[in-house]
Amino acid sequence: MVDAFCATWKLVDSQNFDEYMKALGVGFATRQVGNVTKPTIVISHEGDKVVIKTLSTFKNTEISFKLGDEFDETTADDRNVKSTVTLDGDNLVHVQKWDGKETKFVREIKDGKMVMTLAFEGVQAVRTYEKA
């Protein structure tokens, strides 16, 4: 179940995020903002729907989905993607596909923190969140 992820999370550490955004093709100005922004992520579920809200001074986004069902998502950097989120063991796995490309976020709980590993074409970033 996603219960372990259901909380409000604040970014406390970010490694290699600029290189990840660069690989995605995110422009310089947006990367600069993305590197200094410390988002809060609120994960909840209502019945079989999971809701992930990302809140920051830069941009707020919200996605709502059923595990395993593909849905349309507009990313914080304005890519229109087809997303699918699944549970793989204890990990929440989010795959975004667009223009023949694919990126994957794996969220896992480690020592009470949520660790999010983002991967795209061999570039990996790790963002760590603590409960707010």
Secondary structure, 3 states (H helix, E strand, C coil): CHHHHCEEEEEEEEECHHHHHHHHCCCHHHHHHHHHCCCEEEEEEECCEEEEEEECCCCCEEEEEECCCCEEEECCCCCEEEEEEEEECCEEEEEEEECCEEEEEEEEEECCEEEEEEEECCEEEEEEEEEC
